[in-house]
Amino acid sequence: MKRITLLIIAISASIHSFTQITLNFRTTMFNNLTTSKLSTNVLTNKAGMPDSIFGFNGSSACNASTFASWQYAYQSLYVGFIGTPSYPTPETILAQVPDSPTSEIKINGLYYKYNHLADNAVSSGLIHLTDTLFYDGPNSGNPYLEKTCVAVSPMYPAEVPLNVIFRGGAIYGNLTANIASASIDFGNGSGYVSFVANNLYDISYSSEGTYTITLRLTLTNNSLVYAKSTLKVSGEADLFKSTSLSGFHDDYKCSSCGVVPNENYTYQIVRSGSNNDGLIKVWYGKNASGQTKTSLTKPIVIVDGFDPVPLKAVDRSAEEIYFETNFNNSYPTTCTDNILHETRMNIPEGLLDRLGNLGYDIAIVDFEWGGNYISENVETLKQCITHINNLLSQNGSTEQLIVMGPSMGALISRIALSQMTNHNAKLYISYDGPHKGAYIPMPLQRLYGTALNEANQALTTTEIMLALFGWPAQAVGLLNFQIAVNGVLTEYSPLTCPAAQQMLMYHYTGTTGNNAFAPSSLHTSLYNSIAGVYPQNCMNVAISCGDGHGNNQVTFSDVTQGADYLNYLKGGAIKCKIEFKELPDNGTLSPYMRLNLYSEKWGIKFNYFNKTYYSCSTSTSKSYERRPGGSFNGTNELFGLLGKMYDRYECFMPLASVFDLTSNVSNNIFSEFGIPSGRNFTKNIYPSKSPFDMLYVCDENRYHVLRGPQPVGGDASVPGMNQDMGDFVVFLVENLDYIEGATQSAVYDLYDIYYNNGIQTCSQAFNVDLLENGIVTKSYNSSAVTISDATLTGNNKSIEVYSTQGITIGNNTTIGNGTSFLADFALCPQQ
């Protein structure tokens, strides 16, 4: 290697020449500096940028640390130590994090002096750079400044409950000999108490919120130094790290406010293996008298979707599924216990209310772990369906099941029903289901993977702490999650749990090098095994939240394909730059994500992590960010990794996946399937295009399934379920027997009649079957009507038939009481 020596002298021209220098940070860069001028035995620059700990200065107005910033301060002490560190390794400290907030939580402190390089160390010629290494400069003087760091923190990164037990830990550092005594104030109003190693402190907080813990050190010279730490307290602090995260949760946030009624029946399916159980909760419908029934006789089964992390605050309960499915625009935007009990009485009927009032029982299947292998939850659902059918038999009911699965629940339902020869289901509704897979942008996946997996292999522990400490607060929280969940992180990660790998069309673990986007092998295996396989002996219906006209996602309409759709730069001492790009369709090798974590000092850019990821698109490997389909903000699923800096709603469930379209079918569903203007559904007469018997599609891209967020910036995130979808589901459920044998146009007529209180207008074809079945109770006709081979009793409803041309009663026709006819009726009612 050619050796170039840059001599830095104190003139501006030299400084300017240094502005182009970029270095990849490593601790060995500082090893050649003479340590004789250090006043302490710690050079924090070896650990990174010390600016982040300057605020831990021991004054009464010092900065309060978080768990992450305390860890960074400890890293600075450990890595900056000259020679062999005399402190426990950072990994040893992290091992003190308990399994849950109900365990004892150790509190540790820091009290040390350290040196750092002065800002003018380079420009004054006190140090210089030779071949990426620092050496003492030609000028005399001391390049090192001295500061004191005092910090404290509980060894727990998440919320703690109102009642928590702390254990006194150690105070690490090179100044501990100067401590005469220590006391601590937990911020609960009790003031200072003596802080002693291994002492237990049983602390109670009166309410939820953020509290400040203050460590006060009395020194041998009677002076005082302080350290502070913030502590989040919650009434329902979650289990944070455990190898047994399973279980079902009744922690529905509105349990006391009556928005969701109490269930009438609960049964648990117990299966062998880990996290394989299932829970059935049933809400009985109303009988003919309007009273709640006392047994299950007419079930609609709703199957839970993707819940990757079985933590109490993340895994939806059956009540939450009920709330999301029943949601309408009159519901509150958030569900809190502040909602009055009588509020539900003032909310118009939601979908489940309507079905319950029609006599249907709502049976919600909740999986113990919604991130488990699809096949495991399929087996659980099959046992749940068998149990529900057994209940029907015991209760003397001959009704068949209606099974509705939102999102992953649609896929699980499809597979389970297709494998059962005695499922007893007459209708299967797939609601925005991933029948070819789901999509999360590869840049977002790759960033997540870099943070959680690749960084562990590419960087030292110190560098990871340094890099992530400079990220937004949400990313620091992600690091905390990694630290706390530890060995079970990969299994329960929303991107690497089995179900995620199986469903995602492309996966960052399956996409290697500069190759085209590719799925995980788990995805390929699953979808090859179910290709073309759908439930038999029942009607199969698919609902999409995507724009059936083929229009792009709203928040990607202003992005040129191949250009940045995220260009983020933030940070102080440590800067984080993230760029996301959507791959073009031309198949060329293109960058799709760049992550650069760096700092700038002395006119030098220090790269802690700097990598650009490339891929190319092919005919079978495309970007879907902008394409039509159920939309989703991927950061919501990835623990709010990027927060508000990335607030785009990308295509999550493409139309081609929801309807399992063949490859030559376009995204213009209205045109492809001949859906007339003013309609959003059709009876499918093109089975070669989609295997579903009926399709429902939206006029805009809506949020993926059910409730969704309220609109942000216009219609960026239109909530998934709307009134029309609910109407369509109720129509299907109530009129399935007739729909199965009807033509496409007859189904449209039937829909209008159903929602016109049984009135058939003159523009609709006369159909005696509808009269016989009691679906039509009042028939207007502009042509002559002949009724033969019919029994008109109205099913206990009155029947009225009108015609402007005349009515003929033919052979084998029985007319019941309450049936009337009027010929030569001059006018047809307005449609």
Secondary structure as the mmCIF struct_conf table of DSSP 4:
data_model
#
loop_
_struct_conf.conf_type_id
_struct_conf.id
_struct_conf.beg_label_comp_id
_struct_conf.beg_label_asym_id
_struct_conf.beg_label_seq_id
_struct_conf.end_label_comp_id
_struct_conf.end_label_asym_id
_struct_conf.end_label_seq_id
STRN STRN1 THR A 5 LEU A 6
BEND BEND1 ALA A 10 ILE A 11
HELX_RH_AL_P HELX_RH_AL_P1 SER A 12 PHE A 18
TURN_TY1_P TURN_TY1_P1 THR A 19 GLN A 20
STRN STRN2 ILE A 21 ASN A 24
HELX_RH_3T_P HELX_RH_3T_P1 THR A 27 PHE A 30
TURN_TY1_P TURN_TY1_P2 ASN A 31 ASN A 32
BEND BEND2 LEU A 33 LEU A 33
TURN_TY1_P TURN_TY1_P3 SER A 36 LYS A 37
BEND BEND3 SER A 39 ASN A 41
STRN STRN3 VAL A 42 LEU A 43
HELX_RH_3T_P HELX_RH_3T_P2 THR A 44 ALA A 47
BEND BEND4 GLY A 48 GLY A 48
HELX_RH_3T_P HELX_RH_3T_P3 PRO A 50 ILE A 53
TURN_TY1_P TURN_TY1_P4 PHE A 54 GLY A 55
BEND BEND5 GLY A 58 SER A 59
TURN_TY1_P TURN_TY1_P5 SER A 60 ALA A 61
HELX_LH_PP_P HELX_LH_PP_P1 CYS A 62 ASN A 63
STRN STRN4 ALA A 64 SER A 65
HELX_RH_AL_P HELX_RH_AL_P2 PHE A 67 GLY A 80
STRN STRN5 PHE A 81 PHE A 81
BEND BEND6 ILE A 82 THR A 84
BEND BEND7 TYR A 87 TYR A 87
HELX_RH_AL_P HELX_RH_AL_P3 PRO A 90 LEU A 94
TURN_TY1_P TURN_TY1_P6 ALA A 95 GLN A 96
BEND BEND8 VAL A 97 VAL A 97
BEND BEND9 ASP A 99 SER A 100
TURN_TY1_P TURN_TY1_P7 PRO A 101 THR A 102
BEND BEND10 SER A 103 SER A 103
STRN STRN6 ILE A 105 LEU A 117
TURN_TY1_P TURN_TY1_P8 ASP A 119 GLY A 125
BEND BEND11 LEU A 126 LEU A 126
STRN STRN7 ILE A 127 THR A 130
TURN_TY1_P TURN_TY1_P9 ASP A 131 THR A 132
STRN STRN8 LEU A 133 ASP A 136
BEND BEND12 PRO A 138 ASN A 139
BEND BEND13 GLY A 141 GLY A 141
STRN STRN9 TYR A 144 PRO A 154
BEND BEND14 MET A 155 MET A 155
BEND BEND15 ALA A 158 ALA A 158
STRN STRN10 VAL A 160 VAL A 160
BEND BEND16 LEU A 162 LEU A 162
STRN STRN11 ASN A 163 TYR A 172
BEND BEND17 GLY A 173 ASN A 174
HELX_RH_3T_P HELX_RH_3T_P4 THR A 176 ASN A 178
STRN STRN12 ILE A 179 ASP A 185
BEND BEND18 GLY A 187 SER A 190
STRN STRN13 TYR A 192 SER A 194
TURN_TY1_P TURN_TY1_P10 ALA A 197 ASN A 198
STRN STRN14 LEU A 200 SER A 204
BEND BEND19 SER A 206 GLU A 208
STRN STRN15 GLY A 209 LEU A 219
TURN_TY1_P TURN_TY1_P11 THR A 220 ASN A 221
BEND BEND20 ASN A 222 ASN A 222
STRN STRN16 LEU A 224 VAL A 233
TURN_TY1_P TURN_TY1_P12 GLY A 235 GLU A 236
HELX_LH_PP_P HELX_LH_PP_P2 ALA A 237 LEU A 239
BEND BEND21 LYS A 241 LYS A 241
BEND BEND22 THR A 243 THR A 243
TURN_TY1_P TURN_TY1_P13 LYS A 253 GLY A 258
BEND BEND23 VAL A 259 VAL A 260
HELX_LH_PP_P HELX_LH_PP_P3 PRO A 261 GLU A 263
BEND BEND24 ASN A 264 ASN A 264
STRN STRN17 TYR A 265 ILE A 269
BEND BEND25 SER A 272 GLY A 273
TURN_TY1_P TURN_TY1_P14 SER A 274 ASN A 275
STRN STRN18 GLY A 278 TRP A 283
STRN STRN19 LYS A 286 LYS A 286
TURN_TY1_P TURN_TY1_P15 ALA A 288 SER A 289
BEND BEND26 GLY A 290 GLY A 290
HELX_LH_PP_P HELX_LH_PP_P4 GLN A 291 GLN A 291
STRN STRN20 THR A 292 THR A 292
HELX_LH_PP_P HELX_LH_PP_P5 LYS A 293 LYS A 293
BEND BEND27 THR A 294 SER A 295
BEND BEND28 LYS A 298 LYS A 298
STRN STRN21 PRO A 299 VAL A 303
BEND BEND29 VAL A 309 VAL A 309
TURN_TY1_P TURN_TY1_P16 LYS A 312 VAL A 314
BEND BEND30 ASP A 315 ASP A 315
HELX_LH_PP_P HELX_LH_PP_P6 ARG A 316 SER A 317
HELX_RH_AL_P HELX_RH_AL_P4 ALA A 318 ASN A 326
TURN_TY1_P TURN_TY1_P17 ASN A 329 SER A 330
BEND BEND31 TYR A 331 TYR A 331
BEND BEND32 THR A 333 THR A 334
TURN_TY1_P TURN_TY1_P18 ASP A 337 ASN A 338
BEND BEND33 ILE A 339 ILE A 339
HELX_RH_3T_P HELX_RH_3T_P5 HIS A 341 ASN A 346
BEND BEND34 ILE A 347 ILE A 347
HELX_LH_PP_P HELX_LH_PP_P7 PRO A 348 GLU A 349
HELX_RH_AL_P HELX_RH_AL_P5 LEU A 351 ASN A 357
TURN_TY1_P TURN_TY1_P19 LEU A 358 GLY A 359
STRN STRN22 ASP A 361 PHE A 367
BEND BEND35 GLU A 368 GLU A 368
TURN_TY1_P TURN_TY1_P20 GLY A 370 GLY A 371
BEND BEND36 ASN A 372 ASN A 372
HELX_RH_AL_P HELX_RH_AL_P6 ILE A 374 GLN A 394
TURN_TY1_P TURN_TY1_P21 ASN A 395 GLY A 396
HELX_LH_PP_P HELX_LH_PP_P8 GLU A 399 GLN A 400
STRN STRN23 LEU A 401 PRO A 406
TURN_TY1_P TURN_TY1_P22 SER A 407 SER A 407
HELX_RH_AL_P HELX_RH_AL_P7 MET A 408 GLN A 419
TURN_TY1_P TURN_TY1_P23 THR A 421 ASN A 422
STRN STRN24 ALA A 425 TYR A 431
BEND BEND37 ASP A 432 ASP A 432
BEND BEND38 HIS A 435 LYS A 436
STRN STRN25 ALA A 438 ALA A 438
HELX_RH_AL_P HELX_RH_AL_P8 MET A 442 GLY A 449
HELX_RH_PI_P HELX_RH_PI_P1 THR A 450 GLU A 454
HELX_RH_AL_P HELX_RH_AL_P9 ALA A 455 ALA A 458
BEND BEND39 LEU A 459 LEU A 459
HELX_RH_AL_P HELX_RH_AL_P10 THR A 461 PHE A 469
TURN_TY1_P TURN_TY1_P24 GLY A 470 GLY A 470
BEND BEND40 TRP A 471 TRP A 471
HELX_RH_AL_P HELX_RH_AL_P11 ALA A 473 VAL A 485
HELX_RH_3T_P HELX_RH_3T_P6 ASN A 486 VAL A 488
HELX_RH_AL_P HELX_RH_AL_P12 LEU A 489 TYR A 492
TURN_TY1_P TURN_TY1_P25 PRO A 494 THR A 496
BEND BEND41 CYS A 497 CYS A 497
HELX_RH_AL_P HELX_RH_AL_P13 PRO A 498 MET A 503
STRN STRN26 LEU A 504 LEU A 504
BEND BEND42 MET A 505 TYR A 506
TURN_TY1_P TURN_TY1_P26 TYR A 508 GLY A 510
TURN_TY1_P TURN_TY1_P27 GLY A 513 ASN A 514
HELX_LH_PP_P HELX_LH_PP_P9 ASN A 515 PHE A 517
HELX_RH_AL_P HELX_RH_AL_P14 SER A 521 ILE A 530
TURN_TY1_P TURN_TY1_P28 ALA A 531 GLY A 532
BEND BEND43 GLN A 536 CYS A 538
STRN STRN27 MET A 539 ASP A 547
TURN_TY1_P TURN_TY1_P29 GLY A 548 HIS A 549
HELX_LH_PP_P HELX_LH_PP_P10 ASN A 551 GLN A 553
HELX_RH_3T_P HELX_RH_3T_P7 VAL A 554 PHE A 556
TURN_TY1_P TURN_TY1_P30 SER A 557 ASP A 558
TURN_TY1_P TURN_TY1_P31 GLN A 561 GLY A 562
BEND BEND44 ALA A 563 ALA A 563
STRN STRN28 ASP A 564 GLY A 571
BEND BEND45 GLY A 572 ILE A 574
STRN STRN29 LYS A 575 LYS A 581
HELX_LH_PP_P HELX_LH_PP_P11 GLU A 582 PRO A 584
TURN_TY1_P TURN_TY1_P32 ASP A 585 ASN A 586
STRN STRN30 SER A 590 LYS A 601
TURN_TY1_P TURN_TY1_P33 TRP A 602 GLY A 603
STRN STRN31 ILE A 604 SER A 615
STRN STRN32 THR A 618 THR A 618
TURN_TY1_P TURN_TY1_P34 SER A 619 THR A 620
STRN STRN33 SER A 621 SER A 621
TURN_TY1_P TURN_TY1_P35 GLU A 625 ARG A 626
BEND BEND46 ARG A 627 PRO A 628
STRN STRN34 GLY A 629 PHE A 632
HELX_RH_AL_P HELX_RH_AL_P15 GLY A 634 GLU A 637
TURN_TY1_P TURN_TY1_P36 LEU A 638 GLY A 640
BEND BEND47 LEU A 641 LEU A 642
HELX_RH_3T_P HELX_RH_3T_P8 GLY A 643 MET A 645
STRN STRN35 GLU A 650 PRO A 654
HELX_RH_AL_P HELX_RH_AL_P16 LEU A 655 VAL A 658
TURN_TY1_P TURN_TY1_P37 PHE A 659 ASP A 660
TURN_TY1_P TURN_TY1_P38 SER A 663 ASN A 664
BEND BEND48 ASN A 667 ASN A 667
HELX_RH_AL_P HELX_RH_AL_P17 ILE A 669 GLU A 672
TURN_TY1_P TURN_TY1_P39 PHE A 673 GLY A 674
HELX_LH_PP_P HELX_LH_PP_P12 ILE A 675 PRO A 676
TURN_TY1_P TURN_TY1_P40 SER A 677 GLY A 678
BEND BEND49 ASN A 680 ASN A 680
STRN STRN36 PHE A 681 LYS A 683
TURN_TY1_P TURN_TY1_P41 PRO A 687 LYS A 689
BEND BEND50 PRO A 691 PRO A 691
BEND BEND51 ASP A 693 ASP A 693
STRN STRN37 MET A 694 CYS A 698
BEND BEND52 ASP A 699 GLU A 700
STRN STRN38 TYR A 703 TYR A 703
BEND BEND53 HIS A 704 ARG A 707
HELX_LH_PP_P HELX_LH_PP_P13 PRO A 709 PRO A 711
BEND BEND54 VAL A 712 VAL A 712
TURN_TY1_P TURN_TY1_P42 GLY A 713 SER A 717
BEND BEND55 GLY A 720 GLY A 720
HELX_RH_AL_P HELX_RH_AL_P18 GLN A 723 GLY A 741
BEND BEND56 ALA A 742 ALA A 742
HELX_RH_AL_P HELX_RH_AL_P19 GLN A 744 TYR A 754
TURN_TY1_P TURN_TY1_P43 TYR A 755 GLY A 758
STRN STRN39 ILE A 759 GLN A 760
HELX_LH_PP_P HELX_LH_PP_P14 THR A 761 THR A 761
TURN_TY1_P TURN_TY1_P44 CYS A 762 SER A 763
BEND BEND57 GLN A 764 GLN A 764
HELX_RH_AL_P HELX_RH_AL_P20 VAL A 768 GLU A 772
TURN_TY1_P TURN_TY1_P45 ASN A 773 GLY A 774
BEND BEND58 ILE A 775 ILE A 775
BEND BEND59 THR A 777 THR A 777
STRN STRN40 LYS A 778 ASN A 781
BEND BEND60 SER A 782 SER A 783
STRN STRN41 VAL A 785 ILE A 787
BEND BEND61 ASP A 789 ASP A 789
STRN STRN42 THR A 791 LEU A 792
TURN_TY1_P TURN_TY1_P46 GLY A 794 ASN A 795
BEND BEND62 ASN A 796 LYS A 797
STRN STRN43 ILE A 799 SER A 803
BEND BEND63 THR A 804 GLN A 805
STRN STRN44 ILE A 807 ILE A 809
BEND BEND64 ASN A 811 ASN A 812
STRN STRN45 THR A 814 ILE A 815
TURN_TY1_P TURN_TY1_P47 ASN A 817 GLY A 818
STRN STRN46 THR A 819 ALA A 823
BEND BEND65 ASP A 824 ASP A 824
HELX_LH_PP_P HELX_LH_PP_P15 CYS A 828 GLN A 830
#
